[in-house]
Amino acid sequence: MTLAENTQPALALAGLTYGGPAAKWRTEAMRSHQTPRLIHITKGQGRITVAGLTNGYGPNNLIFIPGQTMYGMEIGPTVFGQILTLPDGSDWPDTPFHLRLLEVMRQKELQGHIEAIERELQPDGDMRAANCHLGLLTIFVERQLAARDPASIDKRRMSPAGQLVAKYTAMIAQHFTSDRSVADYAAALGVTPTHLTRVCRQTCGRSALELRNDRIHYEACLLLRETRTPVQDIARRLGFHSAAYFTRSFQEKSGQTPSGFRMTGGSIQRA
């Protein structure tokens, strides 16, 4: 369970936030959560990587992220949307999906469900009502999935490459705090590190090592920004054998030392 999960209620709705270049780690870096997420894009466009597969997104897109699934997304200043944190064990698929709602009626219906949930999550709302509206949203999504054109389904997800990178990212999500190397992951998957890296670059434009390091970096940023945990303890928690090695690795990625990042809020960020 990540730090963010410890502070999240069972059902929560938040807006997508553009934090500028300094906060790119909050959106673009690979992360995963114990519970599922449902992302509703209402304006703007960009790219999102889910379980190692990158796709473009635009307005009226609905993207589902199962629990313990790695993802990261570009969010520019013109992008607006909402992220719904779903209860653990809720009645949602085990695999990601990406719906593009083309009909205005369906777009309005979806927005109505989400607005109803948002109203009930306010201080004067009722969580029972919020969960009832969530049930209606679940039915709406099930119907859209059943009615979608088979040609619109991303077949890359079921390809050998897509399945391999999904298994790899799932393993990272589970074991990123260990000191496992890409070679260790590749051996567990029955492939060579070279093949694993080739597949990752094919599906999302990142190497196997970049995906692994990106997940670790996100957690490091989160712990540095939102806790007072000493740097040496964060290093040990994330599987580094020494605080010095963690500092070098973090600085190569962010352009700042961990302590500098914590003090300035990450005001410097490399591409």
C-alpha positions in Angstrom: 0.0 0.0 0.0 1.4 3.4 -0.9 1.5 6.5 1.2 -1.4 8.0 -0.8 -3.5 5.0 -0.1 -3.2 5.5 3.6 -4.8 8.9 3.4 -7.5 8.1 0.9 -11.1 7.4 1.9 -12.9 4.4 0.4 -14.5 6.6 -2.2 -13.0 9.9 -3.3 -13.2 12.3 -6.2 -10.4 14.7 -7.2 -9.7 17.0 -10.1 -6.8 16.5 -12.5 -4.3 19.1 -11.6 -1.6 20.6 -13.8 1.3 21.6 -11.5 3.8 22.8 -14.1 7.1 21.3 -15.0 8.2 21.1 -11.4 5.3 18.8 -10.5 5.5 16.4 -13.5 6.5 13.6 -11.2 3.0 13.8 -9.7 1.4 12.8 -12.9 3.9 11.4 -15.4 6.0 9.2 -13.2 4.8 5.6 -13.0 2.7 4.9 -9.9 0.2 2.3 -8.6 -2.5 2.2 -6.0 -4.0 -0.5 -3.8 -7.5 0.4 -5.0 -8.8 1.1 -8.6 -9.0 4.5 -10.2 -11.4 5.8 -12.8 -10.2 8.8 -14.9 -12.7 10.9 -16.7 -11.2 13.4 -19.2 -13.5 16.3 -20.1 -11.2 18.7 -21.9 -7.7 18.6 -23.5 -5.6 15.7 -24.7 -2.3 13.9 -24.0 -0.9 10.5 -23.5 -1.4 7.9 -20.8 0.6 4.7 -20.1 -1.3 2.0 -18.3 0.3 -1.4 -17.5 3.1 -0.6 -19.9 0.9 0.4 -22.9 0.8 4.0 -24.1 -2.3 5.5 -25.8 -3.5 9.0 -26.5 -6.5 10.4 -24.7 -8.9 13.3 -25.4 -12.2 14.7 -24.2 -15.0 12.4 -23.1 -12.5 9.5 -22.5 -13.0 7.2 -19.5 -10.0 5.2 -18.4 -10.0 2.5 -15.8 -6.9 1.6 -13.7 -7.3 -1.6 -11.7 -5.6 -1.8 -8.3 -1.9 -2.5 -8.3 -1.6 -1.4 -11.9 1.1 1.0 -12.9 0.2 4.1 -14.8 1.4 7.6 -15.6 -0.1 10.4 -17.7 0.7 13.7 -19.4 -1.4 16.5 -18.0 -1.0 19.8 -19.7 -2.5 23.2 -18.7 -5.5 22.7 -21.0 -6.4 19.3 -19.6 -9.4 19.0 -17.3 -10.9 15.9 -15.7 -11.6 14.0 -12.6 -10.1 10.9 -10.9 -12.5 8.7 -8.9 -11.0 6.5 -6.2 -13.0 3.3 -6.1 -13.5 1.1 -3.1 -11.2 -1.9 -2.8 -13.0 -5.1 -3.9 -15.6 -3.1 -5.9 -17.4 -4.8 -8.9 -15.0 -3.6 -11.6 -12.9 -5.5 -14.2 -9.5 -6.9 -13.4 -8.0 -5.4 -16.5 -7.7 -1.8 -17.7 -10.0 -0.3 -20.3 -10.2 2.9 -22.2 -13.6 4.1 -23.5 -14.1 6.9 -25.9 -17.6 8.2 -25.6 -18.7 9.6 -29.0 -22.4 10.1 -28.4 -23.5 13.3 -26.7 -26.3 11.5 -24.8 -23.7 9.1 -23.3 -21.4 11.9 -22.5 -24.1 13.7 -20.6 -25.2 10.5 -18.8 -21.7 9.9 -17.6 -21.2 13.5 -16.4 -24.5 13.2 -14.5 -23.4 10.1 -12.7 -20.1 11.7 -11.7 -21.6 15.0 -10.6 -24.1 13.0 -8.4 -21.3 11.2 -6.7 -19.4 14.5 -6.2 -22.4 16.1 -4.6 -22.8 13.3 -2.1 -19.1 13.4 -1.2 -19.5 17.0 0.0 -19.7 17.5 3.8 -23.5 17.8 3.7 -23.8 14.7 1.5 -24.5 11.1 2.3 -22.0 8.3 1.6 -24.9 5.8 1.2 -26.2 7.9 -1.7 -22.7 8.2 -3.1 -22.4 4.5 -3.2 -25.8 4.1 -4.8 -24.7 6.5 -7.6 -21.5 4.6 -7.9 -23.6 1.5 -8.5 -25.4 3.3 -11.3 -22.1 4.4 -12.8 -20.9 0.8 -12.7 -23.9 -0.3 -14.7 -23.4 2.5 -17.1 -19.8 1.4 -17.7 -20.8 -2.2 -18.1 -23.3 -1.3 -20.8 -20.7 0.8 -22.7 -18.2 -2.0 -22.6 -20.8 -4.5 -23.9 -21.9 -2.1 -26.7 -18.5 -0.9 -27.9 -17.4 -1.7 -31.4 -14.9 -4.6 -31.3 -12.7 -2.7 -33.8 -12.2 0.0 -31.1 -10.6 -2.4 -28.6 -6.9 -2.0 -28.4 -5.7 -5.4 -29.5 -2.1 -4.6 -28.4 -3.3 -5.4 -24.8 -3.8 -9.0 -25.8 -0.7 -9.4 -27.9 2.3 -11.3 -26.6 4.2 -8.0 -26.1 1.3 -6.4 -24.3 0.8 -9.3 -22.0 4.5 -9.5 -21.2 4.8 -5.8 -20.3 1.6 -6.0 -18.3 3.0 -8.8 -16.2 6.3 -7.0 -15.8 4.7 -3.8 -14.6 2.5 -5.8 -12.3 5.6 -7.3 -10.8 7.2 -3.9 -10.4 4.1 -2.6 -8.6 4.3 -5.4 -6.1 8.1 -5.5 -5.6 9.4 -2.0 -6.3 10.6 -1.6 -2.7 12.9 -4.6 -3.1 16.3 -4.5 -4.7 15.2 -6.6 -7.7 17.0 -5.8 -10.9 15.7 -6.0 -14.5 17.5 -9.2 -14.9 15.7 -10.6 -11.8 12.3 -9.6 -13.2 13.2 -11.0 -16.7 14.3 -14.3 -15.2 11.0 -14.6 -13.3 9.1 -13.9 -16.6 11.2 -16.5 -18.5 12.7 -14.0 -21.0 16.1 -12.2 -21.4 16.6 -8.6 -20.1 17.3 -7.6 -23.7 13.9 -9.0 -24.9 12.1 -7.4 -22.0 13.6 -4.0 -22.7 12.8 -4.4 -26.4 9.1 -5.1 -25.6 8.8 -2.2 -23.2 10.2 0.2 -25.8 7.8 -1.2 -28.3 4.7 -0.7 -26.1 5.4 2.5 -24.2 8.7 4.0 -25.5 10.6 3.3 -22.2 13.1 0.7 -21.3 12.5 -1.9 -18.7 14.9 -0.2 -16.4 13.2 3.2 -16.9 9.8 1.7 -15.9 11.3 0.2 -12.8 13.2 3.3 -11.8 10.3 5.6 -12.5 8.1 3.7 -10.0 10.7 3.9 -7.4 11.3 7.6 -8.1 7.6 8.5 -7.7 7.5 6.8 -4.3 10.7 8.6 -3.3 9.2 12.0 -4.3 6.0 11.2 -2.4 7.8 10.3 0.8 10.1 13.3 0.6 7.2 15.7 0.0 4.5 14.3 2.2 6.4 12.8 5.2 9.2 13.7 7.5 10.8 10.3 7.1 14.6 10.7 7.2 16.4 10.3 3.8 18.3 7.2 5.0 15.1 5.5 6.1 13.5 6.3 2.7 16.5 4.8 1.0 16.3 1.6 3.0 12.5 1.4 2.5 12.9 1.6 -1.3 15.5 -1.1 -1.4 18.7 0.9 -1.7 21.8 -0.5 0.0 23.0 3.0 1.1 21.7 6.5 1.4 24.6 7.7 -0.8 23.5 5.5 -3.6 19.9 6.6 -3.2 21.0 10.3 -3.3 23.0 9.8 -6.5 20.1 8.0 -8.2 17.6 10.6 -7.1 19.8 13.5 -8.3 20.3 11.9 -11.7 16.6 11.6 -12.1 15.4 15.0 -10.7 18.4 17.3 -10.8 18.2 17.7 -7.0 19.4 15.9 -4.0 16.6 14.3 -1.9 17.1 17.0 0.8 17.0 19.8 -1.8 13.9 18.4 -3.3 12.2 18.2 0.1 13.1 21.8 0.9 12.2 23.4 -2.4 9.2 21.3 -3.3 10.9 20.0 -6.4 11.2 23.3 -8.2 13.8 21.9 -10.7 12.8 19.0 -12.9 14.6 17.5 -15.8 12.8 16.2 -18.8 
